[in-house]
Amino acid sequence: MLDHSARVLRASLITSVFLMALPASSAAATEARQDAQGIDRNDFAAILDMANGYGEAELTKTESGDPVITGDINGTAYQLFFLDCHANRDCRTLNFYAVWDGAGVPLELLNRWNAMGAFNKAYLTEGGMPVVELNDSTIDLTRGRLGDLFDRWTVTLAEFPREVLDKAAQ
């Protein structure tokens, strides 16, 4: 059994460790709350703000008036279409889209790409240009989930040229 001074020392050490952990856990909790903050599907400015955190981005409109973000991540142009809209608002789907010039990508490489990943789809346009997309719902969209989507899209824009386009050129 510990004597009184040993128990006091032990309690002091435990308290010190606990108090030192509070700022870290408080910061983590604050970050978790921010990530869990919802983004209204009509808050195009908040979505544009997130896009600008990954590169240059601009909010414009399609010919039908639906919003679209055009951007550039690490030198690769992309569009973020807002789909399934009602009167150019209340869009239910985010569609990340990138297309590359140049035909000649075999379907075998696109099929392999599609089989390897669960989140992206790749195909050829009618003109034979390769396209990669990433789609997600705006239902219950949070800052954390949108950040994850942009992270995933950034990786896609790096991997697709390396895994598909470069191999097609060989």
SELO-48635 format. One record per residue: residue in one letter; x, z, y of N, C-alpha, C in turn; chain; residue number from 1. Coordinates in pm, 1 decimal, padded with zeros to 6 digits. Layout:
% SELO-48635
{A {X Z Y} {X Z Y} {X Z Y} A NUM}
...
END
This chain:
% SELO-48635
{M {00084.7 00000.0 -00117.7} {00000.0 00000.0 00000.0} {00089.2 00000.0 00124.0} A 1}
{L {00046.6 -00076.5 00225.1} {00124.2 -00085.4 00347.8} {00101.1 00036.3 00435.9} A 2}
{D {00209.9 00081.1 00502.7} {00192.8 00191.7 00595.4} {00128.4 00140.3 00724.1} A 3}
{H {00094.0 00230.6 00813.2} {00020.2 00196.1 00934.2} {00094.3 00092.2 01019.1} A 4}
{S {00221.7 00106.9 01043.6} {00297.3 00013.6 01128.0} {00306.1 -00124.4 01063.2} A 5}
{A {00317.2 -00130.4 00931.3} {00320.1 -00259.6 00861.4} {00185.0 -00330.1 00872.9} A 6}
{R {00074.7 -00253.6 00862.6} {-00059.4 -00311.6 00876.5} {-00080.5 -00364.5 01018.6} A 7}
{V {-00034.3 -00291.3 01118.5} {-00047.5 -00335.4 01257.8} {00033.4 -00463.6 01279.5} A 8}
{L {00155.6 -00467.6 01228.5} {00238.9 -00585.4 01241.0} {00172.5 -00705.0 01172.6} A 9}
{R {00121.5 -00682.8 01053.3} {00054.5 -00790.4 00978.3} {-00067.2 -00841.0 01055.5} A 10}
{A {-00149.1 -00750.4 01108.4} {-00267.1 -00789.5 01185.3} {-00226.8 -00866.3 01310.6} A 11}
{S {-00119.3 -00823.1 01374.2} {-00072.0 -00891.4 01494.7} {-00027.2 -01033.8 01462.8} A 12}
{L {00043.4 -01050.5 01351.5} {00087.9 -01184.3 01311.3} {-00030.3 -01275.2 01280.3} A 13}
{I {-00127.3 -01224.6 01208.0} {-00245.6 -01304.1 01173.4} {-00320.0 -01343.3 01300.7} A 14}
{T {-00336.8 -01249.5 01391.5} {-00404.5 -01277.6 01518.2} {-00328.2 -01382.4 01598.2} A 15}
{S {-00195.4 -01372.3 01603.1} {-00114.6 -01469.2 01676.7} {-00130.4 -01609.2 01618.8} A 16}
{V {-00126.2 -01619.8 01487.2} {-00142.9 -01749.5 01422.2} {-00280.6 -01805.9 01453.6} A 17}
{F {-00382.5 -01722.7 01446.0} {-00518.4 -01765.3 01475.3} {-00530.7 -01813.9 01619.0} A 18}
{L {-00476.5 -01738.8 01714.6} {-00485.9 -01775.9 01855.7} {-00408.4 -01903.2 01886.5} A 19}
{M {-00295.8 -01924.5 01818.1} {-00219.0 -02047.5 01838.7} {-00294.7 -02168.1 01785.3} A 20}
{A {-00375.7 -02149.3 01683.4} {-00450.4 -02260.1 01624.4} {-00572.9 -02296.7 01706.9} A 21}
{L {-00622.3 -02205.4 01790.3} {-00743.1 -02232.5 01867.8} {-00733.5 -02355.2 01957.4} A 22}
{P {-00627.1 -02371.3 02039.0} {-00622.8 -02489.9 02124.1} {-00624.1 -02619.7 02043.5} A 23}
{A {-00554.3 -02623.4 01932.7} {-00551.6 -02745.0 01850.8} {-00688.6 -02772.9 01792.5} A 24}
{S {-00754.7 -02670.2 01740.7} {-00886.2 -02693.4 01682.2} {-00987.5 -02724.4 01790.6} A 25}
{S {-00972.4 -02664.6 01908.5} {-01061.7 -02694.1 02020.4} {-01044.4 -02838.5 02065.6} A 26}
{A {-00919.2 -02885.3 02073.5} {-00893.7 -03024.3 02111.4} {-00949.3 -03119.5 02006.8} A 27}
{A {-00932.4 -03086.2 01880.4} {-00985.2 -03170.8 01772.9} {-01137.4 -03174.1 01778.5} A 28}
{A {-01198.7 -03060.8 01807.0} {-01344.8 -03055.7 01815.8} {-01394.4 -03138.0 01934.2} A 29}
{T {-01323.0 -03130.6 02047.8} {-01360.5 -03209.6 02164.7} {-01349.3 -03357.6 02133.0} A 30}
{E {-01239.8 -03397.0 02067.0} {-01221.4 -03537.3 02030.0} {-01330.1 -03581.7 01933.1} A 31}
{A {-01365.1 -03497.8 01838.3} {-01469.9 -03531.2 01742.4} {-01603.4 -03549.0 01813.1} A 32}
{R {-01632.9 -03463.1 01911.6} {-01757.7 -03477.5 01987.0} {-01758.5 -03607.9 02064.6} A 33}
{Q {-01644.6 -03644.8 02125.0} {-01638.2 -03770.1 02199.7} {-01657.8 -03888.8 02106.3} A 34}
{D {-01595.5 -03885.3 01988.1} {-01611.3 -03992.9 01891.3} {-01755.4 -04004.3 01843.4} A 35}
{A {-01824.5 -03891.9 01837.5} {-01962.0 -03890.5 01788.2} {-02063.0 -03926.9 01896.5} A 36}
{Q {-02017.3 -03939.6 02022.7} {-02108.7 -03975.0 02130.3} {-02168.2 -04112.1 02103.3} A 37}
{G {-02299.4 -04118.7 02114.2} {-02367.6 -04245.7 02092.7} {-02344.9 -04342.0 02207.9} A 38}
{I {-02347.3 -04469.5 02174.6} {-02341.7 -04576.0 02274.8} {-02473.0 -04651.7 02263.1} A 39}
{D {-02547.4 -04654.9 02369.6} {-02673.2 -04729.2 02370.7} {-02645.2 -04877.2 02349.7} A 40}
{R {-02727.2 -04942.1 02272.2} {-02703.6 -05084.0 02242.6} {-02708.7 -05171.4 02367.2} A 41}
{N {-02764.9 -05121.4 02477.5} {-02769.0 -05196.6 02603.2} {-02658.6 -05155.4 02699.7} A 42}
{D {-02569.8 -05066.7 02658.0} {-02459.8 -05023.6 02743.0} {-02340.3 -05117.6 02721.5} A 43}
{F {-02357.0 -05240.7 02771.6} {-02253.5 -05342.3 02753.3} {-02124.6 -05303.6 02825.6} A 44}
{A {-02137.4 -05227.9 02933.7} {-02017.7 -05183.8 03007.1} {-01932.3 -05091.1 02921.4} A 45}
{A {-01995.0 -05002.2 02843.7} {-01918.4 -04911.1 02756.9} {-01849.2 -04989.2 02645.2} A 46}
{I {-01916.6 -05089.5 02592.6} {-01856.6 -05171.2 02486.8} {-01743.2 -05255.2 02544.5} A 47}
{L {-01762.9 -05308.9 02665.2} {-01656.4 -05383.5 02732.9} {-01537.6 -05292.8 02761.5} A 48}
{D {-01564.0 -05170.4 02802.8} {-01456.3 -05074.9 02829.4} {-01371.8 -05052.8 02703.6} A 49}
{M {-01437.6 -05039.2 02589.0} {-01365.2 -05023.7 02462.7} {-01283.1 -05149.8 02434.6} A 50}
{A {-01342.3 -05267.5 02455.1} {-01271.3 -05394.0 02431.2} {-01147.2 -05403.9 02519.0} A 51}
{N {-01158.4 -05360.5 02644.0} {-01043.4 -05365.6 02735.0} {-00931.9 -05271.8 02692.3} A 52}
{G {-00961.8 -05174.1 02609.9} {-00859.0 -05087.4 02555.2} {-00773.5 -05156.2 02450.7} A 53}
{Y {-00816.4 -05273.1 02404.9} {-00743.5 -05347.0 02301.4} {-00681.5 -05476.2 02354.5} A 54}
{G {-00706.0 -05508.7 02478.5} {-00654.5 -05630.9 02538.4} {-00746.8 -05674.1 02650.3} A 55}
{E {-00722.9 -05792.2 02702.3} {-00808.0 -05842.7 02809.4} {-00945.5 -05877.5 02753.0} A 56}
{A {-01049.2 -05844.4 02829.2} {-01185.1 -05875.6 02786.0} {-01274.3 -05891.8 02908.3} A 57}
{E {-01377.0 -05975.0 02892.2} {-01468.9 -06004.4 03000.3} {-01609.1 -06019.6 02941.9} A 58}
{L {-01707.0 -05966.6 03012.2} {-01846.5 -05978.2 02970.8} {-01908.7 -06100.0 03037.9} A 59}
{T {-01960.6 -06192.0 02957.5} {-02028.8 -06310.5 03010.1} {-02160.9 -06324.4 02935.3} A 60}
{K {-02220.0 -06442.2 02943.2} {-02347.1 -06467.9 02874.2} {-02339.7 -06600.9 02801.2} A 61}
{T {-02414.4 -06609.9 02692.2} {-02426.4 -06736.6 02620.7} {-02525.1 -06825.3 02697.7} A 62}
{E {-02541.0 -06948.0 02652.1} {-02636.3 -07039.8 02715.7} {-02778.4 -06983.6 02712.5} A 63}
{S {-02810.2 -06906.3 02610.0} {-02944.9 -06848.4 02598.8} {-02959.1 -06720.6 02681.9} A 64}
{G {-02849.5 -06672.3 02741.8} {-02853.9 -06553.4 02824.7} {-02815.0 -06425.0 02754.5} A 65}
{D {-02789.1 -06431.8 02623.2} {-02745.4 -06312.2 02551.3} {-02603.2 -06276.9 02594.2} A 66}
{P {-02571.2 -06148.4 02597.2} {-02435.7 -06108.3 02636.7} {-02332.7 -06148.4 02531.6} A 67}
{V {-02211.5 -06174.0 02577.3} {-02097.7 -06200.7 02489.9} {-01972.3 -06151.0 02561.7} A 68}
{I {-01885.1 -06087.9 02486.4} {-01755.4 -06046.9 02539.7} {-01653.5 -06147.5 02489.5} A 69}
{T {-01577.0 -06204.6 02581.2} {-01465.8 -06291.3 02542.5} {-01338.6 -06212.7 02570.0} A 70}
{G {-01248.9 -06217.3 02473.5} {-01129.3 -06136.2 02489.0} {-01008.2 -06194.1 02420.2} A 71}
{D {-00900.2 -06120.0 02431.2} {-00773.0 -06157.6 02371.7} {-00706.8 -06030.2 02320.8} A 72}
{I {-00673.6 -06029.6 02193.1} {-00601.4 -05917.5 02134.2} {-00470.1 -05971.0 02079.3} A 73}
{N {-00360.5 -05923.9 02133.8} {-00226.2 -05963.9 02090.0} {-00209.2 -06115.7 02084.3} A 74}
{G {-00263.9 -06185.2 02183.9} {-00246.1 -06330.0 02192.5} {-00348.8 -06412.5 02116.0} A 75}
{T {-00444.2 -06349.1 02052.3} {-00547.5 -06421.8 01977.9} {-00682.1 -06406.4 02049.6} A 76}
{A {-00741.9 -06520.9 02082.6} {-00871.1 -06521.3 02150.7} {-00982.0 -06489.5 02051.0} A 77}
{Y {-01083.3 -06418.9 02099.1} {-01199.4 -06387.7 02016.1} {-01323.0 -06376.3 02104.5} A 78}
{Q {-01437.1 -06375.1 02042.0} {-01562.7 -06348.7 02109.0} {-01632.7 -06235.7 02034.1} A 79}
{L {-01702.3 -06153.2 02107.7} {-01788.3 -06051.0 02049.6} {-01930.2 -06084.9 02093.0} A 80}
{F {-02003.3 -06147.1 01999.7} {-02141.0 -06186.8 02027.3} {-02235.3 -06070.3 01999.2} A 81}
{F {-02337.9 -06059.7 02079.7} {-02446.0 -05964.2 02057.9} {-02562.2 -06046.2 02002.9} A 82}
{L {-02599.1 -06018.3 01878.0} {-02699.7 -06099.5 01808.7} {-02828.0 -06019.7 01786.2} A 83}
{D {-02930.6 -06092.3 01745.6} {-03061.6 -06031.6 01717.2} {-03113.2 -05958.6 01840.5} A 84}
{C {-03104.3 -06026.9 01955.8} {-03146.3 -05966.7 02082.2} {-03292.8 -05999.5 02110.4} A 85}
{H {-03355.0 -05915.9 02190.5} {-03490.1 -05939.0 02238.5} {-03483.2 -05947.6 02390.8} A 86}
{A {-03511.5 -06064.1 02446.2} {-03504.7 -06086.6 02590.6} {-03365.4 -06049.7 02645.5} A 87}
{N {-03262.2 -06090.0 02572.9} {-03122.0 -06069.6 02611.9} {-03081.6 -05923.2 02618.7} A 88}
{R {-03156.5 -05836.4 02550.2} {-03127.8 -05692.6 02543.7} {-03161.6 -05643.4 02403.8} A 89}
{D {-03137.8 -05516.5 02382.5} {-03172.2 -05452.9 02255.1} {-03115.8 -05530.0 02135.8} A 90}
{C {-02992.6 -05577.1 02150.4} {-02925.6 -05654.3 02045.0} {-02895.1 -05561.5 01928.0} A 91}
{R {-02923.6 -05607.9 01808.0} {-02909.4 -05521.7 01690.4} {-02781.8 -05545.4 01611.6} A 92}
{T {-02707.0 -05652.4 01644.1} {-02587.9 -05685.0 01565.6} {-02470.6 -05718.9 01656.1} A 93}
{L {-02353.7 -05665.7 01622.1} {-02227.7 -05704.4 01685.2} {-02160.3 -05804.8 01593.3} A 94}
{N {-02117.6 -05918.3 01649.0} {-02052.7 -06023.5 01571.7} {-01918.3 -06057.5 01635.0} A 95}
{F {-01809.2 -06000.5 01577.9} {-01673.7 -06035.7 01620.7} {-01642.8 -06172.2 01559.2} A 96}
{Y {-01589.1 -06264.7 01639.0} {-01572.9 -06403.1 01595.0} {-01442.4 -06460.0 01649.6} A 97}
{A {-01365.5 -06524.9 01563.0} {-01244.6 -06595.9 01606.2} {-01235.1 -06726.6 01529.1} A 98}
{V {-01194.9 -06831.9 01598.9} {-01178.9 -06963.4 01538.1} {-01041.7 -07016.9 01578.8} A 99}
{W {-00978.7 -07088.2 01486.0} {-00847.0 -07146.4 01511.3} {-00856.4 -07297.3 01506.7} A 100}
{D {-00775.5 -07362.7 01590.3} {-00766.1 -07509.0 01587.6} {-00694.2 -07551.0 01460.5} A 101}
{G {-00726.8 -07666.5 01415.8} {-00653.6 -07723.2 01303.4} {-00728.9 -07713.9 01172.7} A 102}
{A {-00743.9 -07827.7 01113.6} {-00808.2 -07835.8 00983.1} {-00700.6 -07826.5 00875.8} A 103}
{G {-00742.3 -07831.4 00751.9} {-00646.8 -07834.2 00642.7} {-00630.3 -07702.7 00570.1} A 104}
{V {-00713.7 -07604.2 00599.9} {-00706.9 -07478.0 00526.8} {-00791.1 -07495.0 00399.5} A 105}
{P {-00729.0 -07479.8 00283.2} {-00804.5 -07496.1 00159.2} {-00905.9 -07382.6 00138.5} A 106}
{L {-01019.9 -07417.6 00082.1} {-01122.5 -07317.7 00052.8} {-01070.4 -07207.8 -00039.1} A 107}
{E {-00975.4 -07241.4 -00123.7} {-00916.6 -07143.3 -00215.5} {-00858.2 -07023.9 -00138.5} A 108}
{L {-00788.6 -07052.2 -00027.3} {-00732.2 -06943.1 00053.3} {-00841.9 -06860.7 00120.3} A 109}
{L {-00945.4 -06926.7 00169.9} {-01057.0 -06854.4 00231.3} {-01130.9 -06770.8 00128.3} A 110}
{N {-01151.3 -06826.5 00010.6} {-01218.7 -06751.1 -00095.9} {-01137.4 -06628.3 -00135.1} A 111}
{R {-01006.5 -06643.5 -00142.7} {-00919.9 -06529.4 -00175.3} {-00929.6 -06423.0 -00065.7} A 112}
{W {-00927.2 -06466.5 00060.1} {-00941.8 -06372.4 00172.8} {-01075.5 -06297.8 00161.9} A 113}
{N {-01182.9 -06371.9 00138.4} {-01315.1 -06308.9 00130.2} {-01325.0 -06212.0 00013.1} A 114}
{A {-01258.1 -06243.2 -00096.4} {-01263.5 -06156.4 -00213.7} {-01182.9 -06027.6 -00193.7} A 115}
{M {-01081.7 -06031.9 -00106.9} {-00993.5 -05915.8 -00088.3} {-01051.2 -05811.4 00007.0} A 116}
{G {-01140.3 -05849.9 00097.3} {-01188.5 -05755.9 00198.0} {-01339.1 -05742.9 00196.8} A 117}
{A {-01383.6 -05623.2 00227.4} {-01527.2 -05597.6 00225.3} {-01592.3 -05617.2 00361.8} A 118}
{F {-01516.0 -05626.9 00468.0} {-01574.6 -05622.6 00601.4} {-01575.7 -05756.4 00673.3} A 119}
{N {-01488.9 -05847.8 00637.8} {-01478.0 -05975.2 00708.0} {-01530.5 -06088.0 00621.6} A 120}
{K {-01567.3 -06195.8 00688.8} {-01597.1 -06318.5 00615.7} {-01527.0 -06432.8 00686.0} A 121}
{A {-01478.3 -06525.7 00607.1} {-01406.7 -06641.3 00660.4} {-01470.8 -06767.7 00604.0} A 122}
{Y {-01468.6 -06873.0 00684.7} {-01526.0 -07000.1 00641.8} {-01469.7 -07110.3 00729.4} A 123}
{L {-01506.8 -07234.0 00700.0} {-01466.3 -07348.5 00780.2} {-01586.9 -07398.4 00858.4} A 124}
{T {-01563.1 -07437.2 00984.6} {-01670.0 -07497.7 01063.8} {-01698.3 -07637.2 01007.4} A 125}
{E {-01801.2 -07701.8 01059.7} {-01830.7 -07839.2 01016.9} {-01712.7 -07932.0 01043.5} A 126}
{G {-01633.6 -07901.1 01146.5} {-01514.6 -07979.6 01178.8} {-01391.9 -07938.1 01101.2} A 127}
{G {-01406.2 -07840.5 01010.2} {-01295.6 -07798.4 00925.6} {-01204.7 -07692.1 00986.4} A 128}
{M {-01244.9 -07632.3 01098.5} {-01161.4 -07528.0 01160.9} {-01191.0 -07392.0 01097.8} A 129}
{P {-01086.2 -07314.4 01070.8} {-01106.2 -07183.2 01008.7} {-01162.6 -07080.2 01107.0} A 130}
{V {-01254.4 -06999.1 01055.3} {-01322.6 -06895.0 01132.3} {-01314.9 -06765.5 01053.0} A 131}
{V {-01301.6 -06653.9 01123.9} {-01315.6 -06523.0 01060.5} {-01412.0 -06442.1 01147.3} A 132}
{E {-01496.8 -06364.1 01081.4} {-01596.8 -06283.3 01150.5} {-01597.8 -06141.8 01095.3} A 133}
{L {-01648.1 -06051.2 01176.6} {-01673.8 -05913.1 01138.0} {-01806.3 -05875.3 01202.5} A 134}
{N {-01903.6 -05832.3 01123.6} {-02036.0 -05796.6 01174.7} {-02066.5 -05650.8 01149.0} A 135}
{D {-02142.5 -05592.0 01241.3} {-02189.1 -05454.2 01221.5} {-02315.6 -05434.1 01304.6} A 136}
{S {-02387.7 -05331.0 01271.0} {-02512.3 -05297.0 01338.1} {-02485.7 -05214.5 01463.1} A 137}
{T {-02573.9 -05227.0 01561.6} {-02566.2 -05141.9 01680.0} {-02650.8 -05016.0 01663.2} A 138}
{I {-02720.2 -05005.6 01550.8} {-02801.6 -04886.9 01526.1} {-02709.0 -04767.2 01507.8} A 139}
{D {-02736.2 -04660.9 01580.8} {-02655.3 -04538.4 01576.5} {-02507.8 -04565.8 01605.2} A 140}
{L {-02479.7 -04657.7 01695.7} {-02341.9 -04690.1 01732.5} {-02280.5 -04572.5 01808.8} A 141}
{T {-02161.0 -04533.1 01767.6} {-02088.0 -04425.0 01834.8} {-01954.6 -04479.0 01884.9} A 142}
{R {-01892.0 -04403.4 01974.2} {-01759.4 -04441.8 02022.7} {-01660.0 -04447.2 01907.3} A 143}
{G {-01669.2 -04352.1 01817.3} {-01578.2 -04350.0 01703.1} {-01595.1 -04472.0 01614.9} A 144}
{R {-01720.8 -04507.9 01585.7} {-01744.2 -04624.6 01499.9} {-01702.7 -04753.2 01569.6} A 145}
{L {-01730.2 -04763.0 01700.6} {-01688.3 -04882.5 01773.8} {-01536.0 -04892.1 01778.1} A 146}
{G {-01468.4 -04779.6 01796.2} {-01322.2 -04779.3 01791.9} {-01270.6 -04824.0 01656.2} A 147}
{D {-01334.9 -04777.0 01549.5} {-01296.7 -04820.6 01414.6} {-01315.7 -04970.8 01398.3} A 148}
{L {-01424.6 -05024.1 01453.0} {-01448.7 -05168.6 01444.1} {-01339.8 -05246.7 01517.0} A 149}
{F {-01304.4 -05201.4 01637.3} {-01198.6 -05270.6 01710.8} {-01063.6 -05256.4 01641.3} A 150}
{D {-01038.2 -05140.9 01580.1} {-00914.4 -05126.1 01500.7} {-00913.2 -05225.6 01385.9} A 151}
{R {-01023.4 -05231.8 01314.1} {-01033.7 -05323.3 01199.5} {-01020.0 -05467.9 01245.9} A 152}
{W {-01081.9 -05501.6 01359.8} {-01075.1 -05637.9 01412.6} {-00932.1 -05672.6 01454.6} A 153}
{T {-00862.3 -05578.7 01514.2} {-00722.9 -05600.7 01554.4} {-00636.7 -05631.7 01432.1} A 154}
{V {-00656.2 -05556.9 01325.1} {-00582.5 -05581.6 01200.6} {-00620.3 -05719.0 01144.5} A 155}
{T {-00748.2 -05751.4 01147.7} {-00794.0 -05881.7 01097.5} {-00728.1 -05995.8 01172.9} A 156}
{L {-00721.8 -05984.4 01305.5} {-00661.9 -06092.0 01385.5} {-00512.4 -06106.4 01360.2} A 157}
{A {-00448.6 -06004.1 01307.3} {-00307.3 -06013.1 01269.8} {-00291.6 -06064.5 01127.1} A 158}
{E {-00375.6 -06016.4 01036.2} {-00360.2 -06051.1 00894.5} {-00412.2 -06190.1 00859.6} A 159}
{F {-00521.3 -06233.8 00919.8} {-00579.9 -06363.3 00883.8} {-00481.6 -06478.2 00904.7} A 160}
{P {-00416.4 -06487.5 01019.2} {-00318.0 -06595.4 01033.3} {-00204.8 -06586.5 00930.6} A 161}
{R {-00158.4 -06466.4 00904.2} {-00047.6 -06447.8 00809.7} {-00091.6 -06479.9 00666.0} A 162}
{E {-00207.4 -06430.9 00626.6} {-00252.2 -06444.0 00487.8} {-00321.2 -06576.7 00457.3} A 163}
{V {-00373.6 -06643.0 00559.5} {-00448.3 -06767.2 00534.9} {-00381.9 -06886.0 00604.6} A 164}
{L {-00370.4 -06879.5 00735.0} {-00322.0 -06995.8 00809.5} {-00177.1 -07029.7 00777.4} A 165}
{D {-00090.2 -06928.0 00773.2} {00050.9 -06954.1 00742.6} {00067.5 -07010.4 00601.8} A 166}
{K {-00009.3 -06959.0 00507.1} {00000.0 -07008.9 00369.9} {-00053.6 -07150.9 00358.4} A 167}
{A {-00153.9 -07185.2 00439.9} {-00207.7 -07321.9 00439.1} {-00105.8 -07420.1 00494.1} A 168}
{A {-00020.6 -07374.7 00585.0} {00079.3 -07461.7 00646.8} {00199.3 -07486.8 00555.7} A 169}
{Q {00214.0 -07407.4 00448.9} {00330.2 -07422.9 00359.3} {00315.0 -07541.1 00267.3} A 170}
END
